[in-house]
Amino acid sequence: MTGPRALLEQLVRIPSVNPREAATPAETPLAEFVAEWARARGMQAELVPVQDGRANVVVTLAGASDDVILLETHLDTVEADGMTVAPYEVTYQDGRAYGRGTCDAKGQLAVFLSAMEAVAAAGVPSRTVVLAGVVDEEHRYVGVQELRRTWARTPLAAIVGEPTSLRMVVAHKGCMRCRITVRGDGGHSSEPWGRSNAISLAAEVVSYLQGPDVQGALDAQAQELVGPPSLAVTMIEGGAGPNILPETCTITIDRRTVPGEDPHQVWEALADDLTSRWPDVVEVAEPHIVDYALAATESPALDQFQAVLRSHGLDGAPLGVGHGTDASKLALDGVPCVVFGAGSIGKAHTADEYVPLDELDAACAVITSFIH
Ligand SMILES: [Zn+2]
Protein backbone atom coordinates (compact mmCIF):
# COMPACT_ATOMS: atom_id res chain seq x y z
CA MET A 1 0.00 0.00 0.00
CA THR A 2 1.27 3.46 -0.89
CA GLY A 3 -0.29 5.53 1.90
CA PRO A 4 -1.09 9.23 1.58
CA ARG A 5 2.37 10.51 2.53
CA ALA A 6 4.31 8.72 -0.19
CA LEU A 7 1.58 9.40 -2.74
CA LEU A 8 1.56 13.12 -1.93
CA GLU A 9 5.28 13.27 -2.80
CA GLN A 10 4.49 11.90 -6.25
CA LEU A 11 1.55 14.24 -6.83
CA VAL A 12 3.46 17.38 -5.80
CA ARG A 13 6.24 16.48 -8.27
CA ILE A 14 3.80 16.95 -11.17
CA PRO A 15 3.08 20.70 -11.51
CA SER A 16 -0.56 21.52 -12.33
CA VAL A 17 -0.79 25.29 -12.01
CA ASN A 18 -4.11 26.64 -13.19
CA PRO A 19 -3.45 28.33 -16.56
CA ARG A 20 -6.20 30.94 -15.91
CA GLU A 21 -7.22 32.21 -19.38
CA ALA A 22 -4.43 30.43 -21.29
CA ALA A 23 -5.28 27.40 -23.45
CA THR A 24 -2.81 24.97 -21.85
CA PRO A 25 -3.45 21.37 -20.72
CA ALA A 26 -1.93 22.17 -17.33
CA GLU A 27 -3.58 19.43 -15.25
CA THR A 28 -3.37 16.62 -17.81
CA PRO A 29 -0.04 15.05 -16.74
CA LEU A 30 -1.40 14.81 -13.18
CA ALA A 31 -4.70 13.33 -14.44
CA GLU A 32 -2.73 10.74 -16.43
CA PHE A 33 -0.62 9.84 -13.40
CA VAL A 34 -3.73 9.35 -11.24
CA ALA A 35 -5.39 7.17 -13.90
CA GLU A 36 -2.32 4.94 -14.25
CA TRP A 37 -1.88 4.69 -10.48
CA ALA A 38 -5.50 3.60 -10.06
CA ARG A 39 -5.45 1.10 -12.95
CA ALA A 40 -2.34 -0.52 -11.49
CA ARG A 41 -4.45 -1.20 -8.39
CA GLY A 42 -7.37 -2.79 -10.23
CA MET A 43 -9.63 0.27 -10.41
CA GLN A 44 -11.23 1.67 -13.54
CA ALA A 45 -9.99 5.09 -14.54
CA GLU A 46 -10.66 7.43 -17.41
CA LEU A 47 -9.75 10.93 -18.51
CA VAL A 48 -12.76 13.05 -19.42
CA PRO A 49 -11.85 15.93 -21.76
CA VAL A 50 -12.99 19.36 -20.56
CA GLN A 51 -11.35 21.97 -22.83
CA ASP A 52 -8.00 22.89 -24.40
CA GLY A 53 -6.64 19.37 -23.78
CA ARG A 54 -7.45 19.67 -20.10
CA ALA A 55 -9.18 16.64 -18.58
CA ASN A 56 -10.86 15.54 -15.39
CA VAL A 57 -9.83 12.12 -14.09
CA VAL A 58 -12.57 9.79 -12.89
CA VAL A 59 -11.60 6.67 -10.91
CA THR A 60 -14.25 4.06 -10.10
CA LEU A 61 -14.09 1.36 -7.45
CA ALA A 62 -17.12 -0.82 -8.18
CA GLY A 63 -19.18 -1.77 -5.16
CA ALA A 64 -21.91 -4.32 -4.41
CA SER A 65 -24.50 -1.68 -5.37
CA ASP A 66 -24.58 0.94 -8.11
CA ASP A 67 -25.22 3.70 -5.57
CA VAL A 68 -22.34 6.13 -5.79
CA ILE A 69 -20.38 7.86 -3.08
CA LEU A 70 -18.41 10.63 -4.77
CA LEU A 71 -15.00 11.78 -3.58
CA GLU A 72 -14.32 15.03 -5.37
CA THR A 73 -11.30 17.29 -5.34
CA HIS A 74 -9.33 19.41 -7.77
CA LEU A 75 -6.16 18.76 -9.75
CA ASP A 76 -5.11 22.38 -10.25
CA THR A 77 -3.11 24.57 -7.89
CA VAL A 78 -2.46 28.29 -7.74
CA GLU A 79 0.84 29.71 -9.01
CA ALA A 80 4.13 28.96 -7.25
CA ASP A 81 5.88 32.33 -7.81
CA GLY A 82 7.41 33.75 -4.66
CA MET A 83 7.21 30.54 -2.66
CA THR A 84 9.71 30.30 0.17
CA VAL A 85 9.77 26.49 0.05
CA ALA A 86 10.48 24.19 -2.89
CA PRO A 87 7.16 24.10 -4.77
CA TYR A 88 7.46 20.80 -6.62
CA GLU A 89 9.43 18.62 -4.20
CA VAL A 90 7.92 17.80 -0.82
CA THR A 91 10.15 18.89 2.04
CA TYR A 92 9.53 17.96 5.66
CA GLN A 93 9.86 19.94 8.84
CA ASP A 94 8.20 19.65 12.26
CA GLY A 95 5.81 16.95 11.10
CA ARG A 96 4.65 18.94 8.10
CA ALA A 97 4.91 18.31 4.37
CA TYR A 98 5.66 21.54 2.47
CA GLY A 99 5.09 22.27 -1.23
CA ARG A 100 2.56 23.73 -3.67
CA GLY A 101 -0.70 21.84 -3.40
CA THR A 102 0.18 19.92 -0.23
CA CYS A 103 -3.01 21.14 1.44
CA ASP A 104 -4.85 22.66 -1.55
CA ALA A 105 -5.61 20.11 -2.73
CA LYS A 106 -3.10 17.34 -3.61
CA GLY A 107 -3.08 16.24 0.03
CA GLN A 108 -6.78 15.53 -0.30
CA LEU A 109 -6.25 13.71 -3.60
CA ALA A 110 -3.60 11.54 -1.90
CA VAL A 111 -6.01 10.86 0.98
CA PHE A 112 -8.88 9.83 -1.33
CA LEU A 113 -6.73 7.55 -3.50
CA SER A 114 -5.05 5.91 -0.49
CA ALA A 115 -8.43 5.33 1.16
CA MET A 116 -9.75 3.72 -2.04
CA GLU A 117 -6.66 1.51 -2.21
CA ALA A 118 -7.20 0.40 1.40
CA VAL A 119 -10.89 -0.29 0.78
CA ALA A 120 -10.16 -2.21 -2.44
CA ALA A 121 -7.62 -4.38 -0.61
CA ALA A 122 -10.26 -5.31 1.98
CA GLY A 123 -12.82 -6.57 -0.59
CA VAL A 124 -15.79 -5.15 -2.48
CA PRO A 125 -17.32 -2.05 -0.84
CA SER A 126 -21.09 -1.98 -0.36
CA ARG A 127 -21.41 1.13 -2.51
CA THR A 128 -19.57 2.18 -5.62
CA VAL A 129 -16.91 4.76 -4.90
CA VAL A 130 -16.11 7.32 -7.58
CA LEU A 131 -13.20 9.69 -7.26
CA ALA A 132 -13.26 12.75 -9.49
CA GLY A 133 -10.15 14.91 -9.79
CA VAL A 134 -11.33 17.97 -11.68
CA VAL A 135 -9.58 20.83 -13.44
CA ASP A 136 -9.94 24.55 -12.88
CA GLU A 137 -11.29 24.85 -9.34
CA GLU A 138 -9.02 27.83 -8.77
CA HIS A 139 -10.42 29.91 -11.63
CA ARG A 140 -13.71 29.28 -13.39
CA TYR A 141 -14.91 25.86 -12.16
CA VAL A 142 -15.21 24.40 -15.66
CA GLY A 143 -14.02 20.99 -14.39
CA VAL A 144 -16.80 20.46 -11.85
CA GLN A 145 -19.37 21.76 -14.35
CA GLU A 146 -18.19 19.16 -16.87
CA LEU A 147 -18.35 16.49 -14.16
CA ARG A 148 -22.00 17.39 -13.53
CA ARG A 149 -22.79 17.12 -17.24
CA THR A 150 -21.08 13.76 -17.71
CA TRP A 151 -21.81 11.61 -14.67
CA ALA A 152 -23.82 8.47 -15.33
CA ARG A 153 -25.52 8.44 -11.96
CA THR A 154 -26.17 11.24 -9.49
CA PRO A 155 -24.19 10.42 -6.33
CA LEU A 156 -25.92 9.66 -3.02
CA ALA A 157 -23.49 12.03 -1.33
CA ALA A 158 -20.19 13.74 -2.00
CA ILE A 159 -17.12 14.43 0.08
CA VAL A 160 -15.32 17.43 -1.38
CA GLY A 161 -11.62 17.41 -0.57
CA GLU A 162 -10.33 20.79 0.60
CA PRO A 163 -8.31 21.77 3.67
CA THR A 164 -10.72 22.09 6.61
CA SER A 165 -8.41 21.11 9.50
CA LEU A 166 -10.41 17.84 9.71
CA ARG A 167 -13.67 19.65 10.42
CA MET A 168 -16.85 18.89 8.50
CA VAL A 169 -17.83 21.97 6.52
CA VAL A 170 -21.48 21.86 5.45
CA ALA A 171 -22.09 25.46 4.37
CA HIS A 172 -20.09 28.18 2.69
CA LYS A 173 -20.49 31.53 1.04
CA GLY A 174 -20.71 32.29 -2.64
CA CYS A 175 -19.54 35.43 -4.39
CA MET A 176 -20.32 38.05 -6.98
CA ARG A 177 -17.57 40.25 -8.39
CA CYS A 178 -18.21 43.17 -10.69
CA ARG A 179 -16.66 46.43 -11.85
CA ILE A 180 -18.22 49.81 -11.25
CA THR A 181 -17.19 52.66 -13.54
CA VAL A 182 -17.69 56.30 -12.62
CA ARG A 183 -17.49 59.03 -15.27
CA GLY A 184 -16.34 62.64 -14.95
CA ASP A 185 -16.11 65.61 -17.31
CA GLY A 186 -12.35 65.54 -17.91
CA GLY A 187 -10.44 68.63 -18.95
CA HIS A 188 -7.29 70.56 -17.98
CA SER A 189 -6.45 70.02 -14.32
CA SER A 190 -5.54 73.72 -13.87
CA GLU A 191 -9.24 74.52 -14.27
CA PRO A 192 -11.11 72.01 -12.12
CA TRP A 193 -13.93 74.40 -11.20
CA GLY A 194 -17.39 73.29 -12.18
CA ARG A 195 -16.19 70.02 -13.67
CA SER A 196 -17.07 66.62 -12.20
CA ASN A 197 -14.07 64.49 -11.27
CA ALA A 198 -14.39 60.72 -11.78
CA ILE A 199 -11.96 59.91 -8.94
CA SER A 200 -13.77 62.16 -6.43
CA LEU A 201 -17.09 60.63 -7.42
CA ALA A 202 -15.64 57.12 -7.11
CA ALA A 203 -14.45 58.05 -3.61
CA GLU A 204 -18.06 58.91 -2.76
CA VAL A 205 -19.22 55.56 -4.12
CA VAL A 206 -16.54 53.72 -2.11
CA SER A 207 -17.52 55.60 1.07
CA TYR A 208 -21.13 54.68 0.50
CA LEU A 209 -20.32 51.00 -0.10
CA GLN A 210 -18.16 50.84 3.04
CA GLY A 211 -20.55 53.02 5.03
CA PRO A 212 -23.14 52.15 7.67
CA ASP A 213 -26.16 51.87 5.33
CA VAL A 214 -24.71 49.17 3.09
CA GLN A 215 -22.63 47.42 5.75
CA GLY A 216 -25.47 47.49 8.29
CA ALA A 217 -27.85 45.87 5.81
CA LEU A 218 -25.29 43.12 5.22
CA ASP A 219 -24.79 42.54 8.95
CA ALA A 220 -28.56 42.18 9.36
CA GLN A 221 -28.46 39.16 7.00
CA ALA A 222 -26.04 37.17 9.20
CA GLN A 223 -26.63 33.41 9.30
CA GLU A 224 -25.75 30.91 11.97
CA LEU A 225 -23.08 28.87 10.15
CA VAL A 226 -21.52 31.36 7.74
CA GLY A 227 -22.07 34.75 9.40
CA PRO A 228 -23.03 37.87 7.41
CA PRO A 229 -22.54 38.50 3.70
CA SER A 230 -19.71 40.94 2.98
CA LEU A 231 -18.77 43.58 0.48
CA ALA A 232 -15.20 44.75 -0.04
CA VAL A 233 -13.74 47.13 -2.60
CA THR A 234 -10.70 45.24 -3.89
CA MET A 235 -9.29 47.18 -6.88
CA ILE A 236 -9.28 50.73 -8.23
CA GLU A 237 -8.03 52.25 -11.46
CA GLY A 238 -8.55 55.76 -12.76
CA GLY A 239 -7.12 58.83 -14.44
CA ALA A 240 -5.05 59.28 -17.59
CA GLY A 241 -2.25 61.64 -16.52
CA PRO A 242 -1.06 63.86 -13.66
CA ASN A 243 -2.41 67.04 -15.26
CA ILE A 244 -5.64 65.68 -16.73
CA LEU A 245 -8.96 65.65 -14.92
CA PRO A 246 -9.99 61.99 -14.82
CA GLU A 247 -12.79 60.99 -17.14
CA THR A 248 -13.20 57.53 -15.67
CA CYS A 249 -12.47 55.63 -12.49
CA THR A 250 -13.24 51.94 -12.11
CA ILE A 251 -13.49 50.00 -8.89
CA THR A 252 -13.87 46.25 -8.46
CA ILE A 253 -15.98 44.86 -5.66
CA ASP A 254 -16.01 41.40 -4.09
CA ARG A 255 -19.43 40.69 -2.63
CA ARG A 256 -19.65 37.41 -0.67
CA THR A 257 -23.13 35.92 -0.61
CA VAL A 258 -24.81 33.73 2.00
CA PRO A 259 -26.94 30.64 1.26
CA GLY A 260 -30.30 31.70 -0.16
CA GLU A 261 -28.95 34.79 -1.93
CA ASP A 262 -28.93 34.66 -5.72
CA PRO A 263 -25.73 36.34 -6.92
CA HIS A 264 -27.45 37.72 -10.03
CA GLN A 265 -30.19 39.30 -7.94
CA VAL A 266 -27.55 40.71 -5.60
CA TRP A 267 -25.89 42.32 -8.63
CA GLU A 268 -29.17 43.72 -9.93
CA ALA A 269 -30.08 45.25 -6.57
CA LEU A 270 -26.64 46.84 -6.27
CA ALA A 271 -26.73 48.18 -9.84
CA ASP A 272 -30.21 49.67 -9.28
CA ASP A 273 -29.17 51.28 -6.02
CA LEU A 274 -25.96 52.87 -7.36
CA THR A 275 -27.39 54.05 -10.67
CA SER A 276 -30.34 55.68 -8.91
CA ARG A 277 -28.05 57.40 -6.38
CA TRP A 278 -25.60 58.60 -9.07
CA PRO A 279 -27.71 58.75 -12.23
CA ASP A 280 -25.86 59.03 -15.57
CA VAL A 281 -22.36 58.88 -14.06
CA VAL A 282 -22.21 55.37 -12.58
CA GLU A 283 -22.21 52.18 -14.63
CA VAL A 284 -22.25 48.75 -12.99
CA ALA A 285 -20.94 46.07 -15.37
CA GLU A 286 -22.37 42.54 -15.39
CA PRO A 287 -20.59 40.34 -12.85
CA HIS A 288 -17.35 38.82 -14.20
CA ILE A 289 -17.35 36.14 -11.49
CA VAL A 290 -20.36 34.51 -9.88
CA ASP A 291 -20.29 31.57 -7.52
CA TYR A 292 -23.01 29.93 -5.49
CA ALA A 293 -23.12 29.52 -1.75
CA LEU A 294 -23.50 26.08 -0.17
CA ALA A 295 -26.50 25.65 2.11
CA ALA A 296 -26.42 23.01 4.85
CA THR A 297 -28.66 20.02 4.04
CA GLU A 298 -29.99 17.07 6.01
CA SER A 299 -28.89 13.66 4.81
CA PRO A 300 -28.26 10.20 6.34
CA ALA A 301 -24.87 10.13 4.61
CA LEU A 302 -23.82 13.36 6.32
CA ASP A 303 -25.02 12.02 9.69
CA GLN A 304 -22.87 8.95 9.06
CA PHE A 305 -19.90 11.11 8.22
CA GLN A 306 -20.36 12.99 11.47
CA ALA A 307 -20.54 9.70 13.40
CA VAL A 308 -17.31 8.53 11.73
CA LEU A 309 -15.53 11.76 12.70
CA ARG A 310 -16.61 11.32 16.32
CA SER A 311 -15.60 7.66 16.35
CA HIS A 312 -12.09 8.84 15.39
CA GLY A 313 -12.07 11.29 18.29
CA LEU A 314 -12.49 14.31 16.00
CA ASP A 315 -14.81 17.32 16.23
CA GLY A 316 -18.06 16.43 14.47
CA ALA A 317 -19.77 19.81 14.87
CA PRO A 318 -20.82 21.17 11.47
CA LEU A 319 -18.98 24.29 10.34
CA GLY A 320 -19.57 27.09 7.82
CA VAL A 321 -16.77 28.97 6.01
CA GLY A 322 -16.40 32.11 3.91
CA HIS A 323 -14.59 30.77 0.87
CA GLY A 324 -16.10 28.83 -2.03
CA THR A 325 -15.60 25.19 -3.08
CA ASP A 326 -16.85 22.81 -5.77
CA ALA A 327 -19.47 21.56 -3.27
CA SER A 328 -21.91 24.37 -4.08
CA LYS A 329 -21.92 23.31 -7.73
CA LEU A 330 -22.50 19.63 -6.88
CA ALA A 331 -25.31 20.71 -4.56
CA LEU A 332 -27.11 22.31 -7.53
CA ASP A 333 -27.99 18.71 -8.54
CA GLY A 334 -29.30 17.95 -5.04
CA VAL A 335 -26.19 16.03 -3.96
CA PRO A 336 -25.64 16.31 -0.18
CA CYS A 337 -22.08 17.54 0.28
CA VAL A 338 -19.56 17.80 3.05
CA VAL A 339 -16.24 19.56 2.55
CA PHE A 340 -13.46 17.84 4.46
CA GLY A 341 -9.72 17.52 4.44
CA ALA A 342 -6.32 17.74 6.04
CA GLY A 343 -4.50 21.03 6.56
CA SER A 344 -5.73 24.55 7.07
CA ILE A 345 -7.30 26.85 4.50
CA GLY A 346 -5.07 29.50 6.09
CA LYS A 347 -2.06 27.76 4.48
CA ALA A 348 -3.64 27.34 1.05
CA HIS A 349 -2.24 29.67 -1.67
CA THR A 350 0.64 30.74 0.65
CA ALA A 351 4.40 31.01 0.11
CA ASP A 352 5.01 28.15 2.58
CA GLU A 353 1.99 25.93 1.96
CA TYR A 354 2.02 22.77 4.05
CA VAL A 355 -0.11 19.97 5.41
CA PRO A 356 0.45 18.39 8.84
CA LEU A 357 1.35 14.73 8.32
CA ASP A 358 -0.78 13.51 11.22
CA GLU A 359 -3.82 15.21 9.66
CA LEU A 360 -3.09 13.49 6.36
CA ASP A 361 -3.14 10.10 8.09
CA ALA A 362 -6.24 10.96 10.15
CA ALA A 363 -8.13 12.15 7.05
CA CYS A 364 -7.25 8.91 5.29
CA ALA A 365 -8.53 6.86 8.26
CA VAL A 366 -11.78 8.86 8.31
CA ILE A 367 -12.43 8.47 4.56
CA THR A 368 -11.58 4.75 4.71
CA SER A 369 -14.03 4.22 7.61
CA PHE A 370 -16.71 6.27 5.89
CA ILE A 371 -16.51 4.19 2.70
CA HIS A 372 -16.68 0.97 4.78
ZN1 LIG B 1 -8.74 24.15 -3.15
Boltz pocket constraint, residues with backbone or C-beta under 6 A from the ligand:
constraints:
  - pocket:
      binder: B
      contacts: [[A, 74], [A, 104], [A, 105], [A, 137], [A, 161], [A, 162], [A, 163]]
      max_distance: 6.0
